[in-house]
Amino acid sequence: ALRLRGGLGIAGLERGNSSGSVTAKMTAPPLPGQAAPPTVKVEEPGQHLSEAGSVTVVLRFRTFYKTRYGENVVIVGSLPVFGDVFNPTATETIKAAEQGKGARLQYLADDEWGLDVAVELEPGSFPPPMVNYRYCIVDDNHQHLPLPEGGGKSGRALYLAGPVATFPAVMEVRDVWKSQTSLSSIMLSSAFTDVIFHDASRFKNKAPVKAKVN
């Protein structure tokens, strides 16, 4: 059981005094040359437990990527705010990003990007709660198609299991950007062969390949 609870943002995260819910305000990413938003400190007076054994947790995603003007880092994955993409392969990530799905990270400083998401989950359940996701670069100037990171076929998997009473109120997830291994692997991936370069007209007048039997 994993439910989105609260909002997005780097600024304005507060812990409620009695309800234990987490709220957040969104702040727009700074333009090149502007100062980065201040570092946020989240007070942790103790995890809130519901009658159903669920807890509210802030997932704090952080990664480094050197972007160009107009580029943004987004997360596509299985949470509703990530686009409800439960198997974020490179192909599905590109499709989702082209449809405007995914959650945008905010630029912090020195090529670091961040996003805080509040979720309600049951860490003691079986199977344990899990979030699948993949980072992707989106160009608002439309100079290139969405560029998903490399790594495993189904992206990253974040398992959220543990004792309910001691589960952290804030969980920081620091990820290293996974580059594609080589240019050839990118061009031969299904994201390019099946989606980007797929053109039925290329195969219309092509002679069929015949197998030769000796």
Residue frames as qw, qx, qy, qz and C-alpha x, y, z in Angstrom:
[[0.000, 0.891, 0.454, 0.000, 0.00, 0.00, 0.00],
 [0.424, -0.199, 0.075, 0.881, 1.62, 3.21, -1.18],
 [0.150, 0.842, 0.506, 0.114, -0.40, 6.38, -1.55],
 [0.317, 0.376, -0.010, 0.871, 0.58, 9.89, -2.50],
 [0.348, -0.795, -0.469, 0.167, -0.15, 12.27, 0.33],
 [0.287, -0.736, 0.048, 0.611, 0.64, 15.95, 0.22],
 [0.525, 0.843, 0.020, -0.112, 2.42, 17.72, -2.60],
 [0.806, 0.274, -0.007, 0.524, 5.69, 18.48, -4.27],
 [0.064, 0.950, -0.077, 0.295, 8.37, 21.03, -3.76],
 [0.631, 0.167, -0.450, 0.610, 11.64, 21.88, -2.13],
 [0.004, 0.253, -0.329, 0.910, 10.40, 24.83, -0.11],
 [0.521, -0.270, 0.058, -0.808, 7.76, 24.99, 2.59],
 [0.654, -0.133, -0.742, -0.063, 7.71, 21.44, 3.91],
 [0.302, -0.431, 0.466, -0.711, 6.15, 21.33, 7.36],
 [0.313, -0.149, -0.933, 0.096, 5.08, 18.60, 9.73],
 [0.473, -0.580, -0.272, -0.605, 1.60, 18.97, 11.17],
 [0.184, -0.449, 0.633, -0.603, 1.38, 19.11, 14.96],
 [0.626, -0.057, 0.605, -0.489, -1.48, 16.66, 15.38],
 [0.859, 0.379, 0.061, -0.339, -2.47, 15.12, 12.06],
 [0.656, -0.328, 0.591, 0.335, 1.06, 14.13, 11.06],
 [0.686, 0.633, 0.326, 0.150, 0.37, 15.04, 7.43],
 [0.464, -0.330, 0.267, 0.778, 3.00, 16.69, 5.30],
 [0.415, 0.856, 0.292, -0.093, 2.28, 19.67, 3.11],
 [0.557, -0.191, 0.318, 0.743, 4.50, 21.40, 0.61],
 [0.318, 0.849, 0.076, -0.415, 4.62, 24.49, -1.54],
 [0.781, 0.329, 0.302, 0.437, 6.00, 24.40, -5.06],
 [0.107, -0.825, 0.168, 0.529, 8.63, 26.92, -6.08],
 [0.741, 0.671, -0.021, -0.029, 9.61, 27.49, -9.70],
 [0.828, -0.097, 0.117, 0.540, 13.16, 26.44, -10.71],
 [0.119, -0.811, 0.110, 0.563, 15.53, 29.42, -11.04],
 [0.685, 0.727, -0.019, 0.040, 16.63, 30.59, -14.44],
 [0.800, 0.125, -0.109, 0.577, 20.34, 30.36, -15.32],
 [0.269, 0.444, -0.177, 0.836, 22.22, 32.93, -13.29],
 [0.517, -0.628, -0.036, -0.580, 19.61, 33.19, -10.57],
 [0.153, -0.427, 0.773, -0.444, 20.32, 32.16, -7.00],
 [0.453, -0.141, -0.872, -0.125, 19.26, 28.66, -6.03],
 [0.601, -0.628, -0.190, -0.456, 16.49, 28.27, -3.42],
 [0.223, -0.625, 0.625, -0.411, 17.67, 27.94, 0.17],
 [0.353, 0.076, -0.929, 0.082, 18.40, 24.57, 1.68],
 [0.652, -0.433, -0.177, -0.597, 15.35, 23.18, 3.45],
 [0.059, 0.202, -0.876, 0.435, 15.42, 21.70, 6.92],
 [0.648, -0.333, -0.472, -0.496, 12.55, 19.38, 7.81],
 [0.332, -0.420, 0.624, -0.569, 11.80, 19.00, 11.49],
 [0.619, -0.036, -0.762, -0.188, 11.19, 15.43, 12.57],
 [0.406, -0.439, 0.445, -0.666, 9.30, 15.43, 15.88],
 [0.412, -0.052, 0.882, -0.225, 8.47, 11.74, 15.50],
 [0.148, -0.059, -0.800, -0.578, 6.72, 9.61, 12.95],
 [0.579, 0.023, 0.216, -0.786, 2.94, 9.79, 12.83],
 [0.034, 0.026, 0.994, 0.097, 1.19, 6.42, 12.98],
 [0.566, -0.095, -0.218, -0.789, -2.33, 5.89, 11.70],
 [0.743, -0.149, 0.486, -0.435, -4.77, 3.33, 13.00],
 [0.917, 0.366, -0.035, -0.153, -4.18, 1.27, 9.85],
 [0.810, -0.327, 0.297, 0.386, -0.45, 0.99, 10.56],
 [0.597, 0.627, 0.172, 0.470, 0.55, 3.43, 7.84],
 [0.444, -0.581, -0.037, 0.681, 3.10, 6.21, 8.10],
 [0.385, 0.918, 0.091, 0.007, 3.68, 9.47, 6.28],
 [0.702, -0.306, 0.274, 0.582, 7.16, 9.76, 4.79],
 [0.297, 0.893, -0.143, -0.306, 8.85, 12.48, 2.79],
 [0.854, 0.119, 0.302, 0.406, 10.94, 10.96, -0.01],
 [0.024, -0.907, 0.186, 0.378, 13.72, 13.42, -0.76],
 [0.852, 0.337, 0.250, 0.312, 15.21, 12.71, -4.20],
 [0.100, -0.881, 0.297, 0.355, 18.58, 14.24, -5.09],
 [0.841, 0.199, 0.333, 0.378, 20.79, 13.79, -8.15],
 [0.173, -0.673, 0.277, 0.664, 23.46, 15.68, -10.09],
 [0.625, 0.440, 0.534, 0.361, 23.23, 16.49, -13.79],
 [0.165, -0.434, 0.171, 0.869, 24.79, 19.30, -15.78],
 [0.451, 0.662, 0.598, -0.007, 22.02, 20.63, -18.00],
 [0.263, 0.149, 0.311, 0.901, 21.98, 23.12, -20.85],
 [0.249, 0.164, 0.173, -0.939, 19.67, 26.11, -21.07],
 [0.645, 0.063, -0.273, -0.711, 16.08, 24.92, -21.36],
 [0.599, 0.019, -0.800, -0.029, 16.72, 21.41, -20.07],
 [0.555, -0.470, 0.336, -0.598, 15.04, 20.04, -16.96],
 [0.163, 0.150, -0.966, 0.130, 15.36, 16.83, -14.96],
 [0.714, -0.196, -0.027, -0.671, 12.15, 14.86, -14.41],
 [0.225, -0.164, 0.942, -0.186, 11.28, 11.59, -12.70],
 [0.699, 0.034, -0.385, -0.602, 8.97, 9.13, -14.46],
 [0.114, 0.162, -0.946, 0.256, 7.74, 6.20, -12.41],
 [0.300, -0.345, -0.883, -0.109, 5.04, 4.33, -10.55],
 [0.044, -0.451, -0.532, 0.715, 3.79, 7.08, -8.23],
 [0.305, 0.793, 0.527, 0.006, 0.82, 9.10, -9.52],
 [0.026, -0.933, 0.099, 0.345, 2.91, 12.26, -9.49],
 [0.324, -0.449, 0.683, 0.477, 5.56, 10.39, -11.52],
 [0.423, 0.313, -0.497, -0.690, 3.01, 9.54, -14.21],
 [0.835, -0.011, 0.417, -0.360, 1.76, 6.12, -13.04],
 [0.664, 0.523, -0.519, -0.129, 4.37, 4.39, -15.20],
 [0.834, -0.447, 0.283, -0.157, 4.85, 1.09, -13.38],
 [0.864, -0.015, 0.310, 0.397, 7.54, -0.24, -15.72],
 [0.120, 0.940, -0.105, -0.301, 9.69, 2.80, -16.60],
 [0.780, 0.104, 0.370, 0.493, 11.74, 1.31, -19.43],
 [0.235, -0.286, 0.249, 0.895, 13.58, 3.76, -21.67],
 [0.020, -0.327, -0.690, -0.646, 10.78, 3.49, -24.23],
 [0.282, -0.720, -0.634, -0.038, 7.97, 4.07, -21.74],
 [0.365, -0.587, -0.181, 0.700, 9.89, 6.91, -20.10],
 [0.145, -0.057, 0.402, 0.902, 10.24, 8.71, -23.43],
 [0.157, -0.509, -0.711, -0.460, 6.55, 8.22, -24.20],
 [0.360, -0.727, -0.524, 0.260, 5.51, 9.54, -20.78],
 [0.328, -0.459, 0.004, 0.826, 7.84, 12.55, -20.97],
 [0.067, 0.142, 0.536, 0.829, 6.53, 13.45, -24.44],
 [0.287, -0.621, -0.659, -0.312, 3.01, 13.42, -22.96],
 [0.130, -0.665, 0.175, -0.714, 4.07, 15.81, -20.21],
 [0.842, -0.480, -0.224, -0.100, 4.01, 13.16, -17.49],
 [0.716, 0.046, -0.367, 0.592, 6.54, 12.91, -14.69],
 [0.384, -0.889, -0.186, 0.168, 7.57, 15.19, -11.84],
 [0.462, 0.731, -0.187, 0.467, 10.07, 17.97, -12.45],
 [0.678, -0.378, -0.286, 0.562, 12.96, 18.34, -10.07],
 [0.013, -0.999, -0.038, -0.028, 14.07, 21.78, -8.96],
 [0.633, 0.473, -0.296, 0.537, 17.54, 23.12, -9.53],
 [0.624, -0.720, -0.191, 0.235, 19.35, 23.62, -6.22],
 [0.035, -0.920, 0.361, 0.149, 23.00, 24.58, -6.88],
 [0.143, -0.579, 0.781, 0.186, 26.18, 23.27, -8.50],
 [0.456, 0.176, -0.753, -0.440, 24.30, 20.94, -10.91],
 [0.019, 0.123, 0.931, -0.342, 22.27, 19.37, -8.09],
 [0.455, -0.245, -0.400, -0.757, 18.55, 18.78, -8.61],
 [0.022, 0.032, 0.864, -0.502, 15.99, 17.88, -5.97],
 [0.527, -0.300, -0.417, -0.677, 12.39, 16.91, -5.35],
 [0.159, -0.066, 0.805, -0.568, 10.47, 16.18, -2.14],
 [0.557, -0.196, -0.559, -0.583, 7.39, 13.96, -2.31],
 [0.390, -0.213, 0.658, -0.608, 5.19, 13.08, 0.67],
 [0.594, -0.029, -0.704, -0.388, 3.67, 9.61, 0.58],
 [0.661, -0.334, 0.441, -0.507, 1.61, 7.50, 2.95],
 [0.626, 0.279, -0.713, -0.146, 2.66, 3.86, 3.08],
 [0.866, -0.413, 0.152, -0.239, 2.54, 0.69, 5.15],
 [0.215, 0.682, -0.699, 0.024, 6.19, -0.37, 5.57],
 [0.408, -0.259, 0.837, -0.255, 5.23, -3.53, 7.45],
 [0.821, 0.325, 0.157, -0.442, 3.04, -4.91, 4.68],
 [0.387, -0.261, 0.816, 0.342, 3.96, -7.85, 2.43],
 [0.723, 0.197, -0.005, 0.662, 5.08, -7.50, -0.24],
 [0.311, -0.554, -0.191, 0.749, 6.75, -4.28, 0.93],
 [0.331, 0.896, 0.173, -0.240, 5.88, -0.95, -0.74],
 [0.610, -0.114, 0.419, 0.663, 8.09, -0.20, -3.73],
 [0.306, 0.853, 0.037, -0.420, 8.58, 2.75, -6.09],
 [0.706, 0.170, 0.444, 0.525, 9.89, 2.18, -9.63],
 [0.150, 0.944, 0.072, -0.284, 11.30, 5.24, -11.37],
 [0.709, 0.165, 0.256, 0.636, 13.77, 6.59, -13.91],
 [0.104, -0.704, 0.006, 0.702, 15.30, 10.02, -14.41],
 [0.548, 0.530, 0.505, 0.404, 14.90, 11.76, -17.75],
 [0.193, -0.360, 0.079, 0.910, 16.06, 15.01, -19.36],
 [0.325, 0.738, 0.587, 0.075, 13.36, 17.12, -21.02],
 [0.310, -0.059, 0.185, 0.931, 14.20, 20.08, -23.26],
 [0.205, 0.708, 0.488, -0.468, 11.62, 22.87, -23.11],
 [0.153, 0.646, -0.320, -0.676, 13.19, 24.40, -26.24],
 [0.877, 0.345, 0.289, -0.171, 12.47, 21.17, -28.16],
 [0.204, 0.752, -0.589, -0.213, 16.06, 20.90, -29.37],
 [0.259, 0.232, -0.936, -0.051, 16.06, 17.15, -28.69],
 [0.716, -0.329, -0.497, -0.363, 13.71, 14.38, -27.64],
 [0.668, -0.651, 0.241, -0.270, 13.44, 13.29, -23.98],
 [0.503, 0.483, -0.691, 0.190, 16.66, 11.61, -22.90],
 [0.849, -0.492, -0.041, -0.190, 16.20, 8.85, -20.29],
 [0.230, -0.699, 0.674, -0.062, 19.11, 7.74, -18.15],
 [0.549, 0.265, -0.782, -0.130, 20.69, 4.32, -18.60],
 [0.380, -0.277, 0.719, -0.512, 20.73, 1.52, -16.07],
 [0.314, 0.115, 0.939, -0.083, 18.44, -1.47, -15.71],
 [0.022, -0.306, -0.737, -0.603, 15.68, -2.16, -18.21],
 [0.302, -0.707, -0.618, -0.162, 12.94, -1.33, -15.71],
 [0.052, -0.804, 0.103, -0.583, 14.70, 1.64, -14.13],
 [0.089, 0.338, -0.695, 0.629, 15.34, 2.05, -10.43],
 [0.631, -0.467, -0.583, -0.210, 13.51, 0.31, -7.58],
 [0.055, -0.429, 0.499, -0.751, 13.12, 1.86, -4.13],
 [0.568, -0.351, -0.744, -0.022, 11.92, -0.57, -1.47],
 [0.224, -0.517, 0.245, -0.789, 10.21, 1.02, 1.54],
 [0.796, -0.324, -0.506, -0.081, 10.14, -1.69, 4.17],
 [0.272, 0.291, -0.600, 0.694, 10.86, -1.53, 7.89],
 [0.228, -0.436, -0.764, 0.418, 9.38, -1.39, 11.39],
 [0.032, -0.791, -0.444, -0.420, 6.44, 1.01, 11.51],
 [0.475, -0.831, -0.216, 0.192, 7.31, 2.52, 14.88],
 [0.492, -0.588, 0.245, 0.593, 10.85, 3.52, 13.87],
 [0.579, 0.498, 0.443, 0.469, 10.33, 4.28, 10.19],
 [0.308, -0.214, -0.010, 0.927, 11.94, 7.65, 9.32],
 [0.257, 0.770, 0.395, -0.430, 9.80, 10.71, 8.69],
 [0.377, 0.837, -0.258, -0.302, 12.20, 11.85, 5.95],
 [0.848, -0.067, 0.440, 0.286, 14.09, 9.48, 3.67],
 [0.149, 0.804, -0.346, -0.460, 16.81, 10.98, 1.49],
 [0.870, 0.249, 0.393, 0.164, 17.45, 9.19, -1.81],
 [0.009, -0.797, 0.398, 0.455, 20.72, 10.28, -3.42],
 [0.870, 0.327, 0.359, 0.089, 21.11, 8.86, -6.91],
 [0.264, -0.487, 0.515, 0.654, 24.07, 8.96, -9.28],
 [0.630, 0.564, -0.086, -0.527, 22.97, 9.62, -12.86],
 [0.725, -0.054, 0.658, 0.196, 23.33, 6.44, -14.91],
 [0.249, 0.615, -0.406, -0.628, 24.83, 7.24, -18.30],
 [0.918, 0.352, 0.007, -0.182, 24.22, 5.13, -21.38],
 [0.797, -0.334, 0.374, 0.337, 27.14, 2.74, -21.88],
 [0.362, -0.172, 0.535, 0.744, 27.87, 3.71, -25.46],
 [0.357, 0.359, -0.171, -0.845, 26.39, 5.52, -28.45],
 [0.351, 0.072, -0.832, -0.424, 25.71, 2.23, -30.21],
 [0.110, -0.289, -0.906, 0.288, 23.72, 0.88, -27.28],
 [0.227, 0.442, 0.310, -0.811, 21.58, 4.01, -27.31],
 [0.390, 0.344, -0.423, -0.742, 20.90, 3.85, -31.01],
 [0.392, 0.026, -0.885, -0.249, 20.08, 0.15, -30.88],
 [0.141, 0.141, 0.774, -0.602, 17.82, 0.35, -27.84],
 [0.102, 0.535, 0.823, 0.159, 14.11, -0.25, -28.26],
 [0.012, -0.752, -0.300, 0.586, 13.47, 3.39, -27.33],
 [0.066, 0.566, -0.391, -0.722, 15.07, 4.45, -30.60],
 [0.015, -0.062, 0.886, 0.460, 14.38, 1.49, -32.90],
 [0.003, 0.479, 0.878, 0.016, 10.72, 1.08, -31.90],
 [0.025, -0.820, -0.452, 0.350, 9.68, 4.65, -31.19],
 [0.084, -0.755, 0.144, 0.634, 11.96, 7.42, -32.35],
 [0.012, 0.408, -0.674, -0.616, 13.17, 5.94, -35.64],
 [0.406, 0.308, 0.860, -0.020, 10.06, 3.88, -36.37],
 [0.351, 0.488, -0.176, -0.779, 8.79, 4.88, -39.81],
 [0.760, 0.249, 0.587, -0.127, 6.57, 2.48, -41.71],
 [0.582, 0.784, -0.079, -0.200, 7.53, 4.10, -45.04],
 [0.066, -0.694, 0.705, 0.128, 11.10, 2.89, -44.61],
 [0.405, -0.123, 0.906, -0.005, 9.94, -0.70, -44.87],
 [0.665, 0.484, 0.262, -0.504, 7.20, -0.29, -47.48],
 [0.702, 0.640, -0.254, -0.184, 9.41, -0.88, -50.55],
 [0.167, -0.609, 0.774, -0.044, 12.01, -3.06, -48.90],
 [0.719, 0.159, -0.621, -0.267, 12.38, -6.56, -50.33],
 [0.842, -0.467, 0.141, -0.232, 11.78, -9.36, -47.85],
 [0.066, -0.618, 0.784, -0.018, 14.79, -11.25, -46.56],
 [0.927, 0.092, -0.246, -0.267, 14.88, -14.86, -47.77],
 [0.619, -0.542, 0.568, -0.016, 16.62, -17.59, -45.85],
 [0.572, 0.524, -0.596, -0.208, 19.06, -19.69, -47.82],
 [0.866, -0.289, 0.373, -0.165, 19.11, -23.41, -47.07],
 [0.144, 0.596, -0.759, -0.221, 22.22, -25.36, -48.01]]
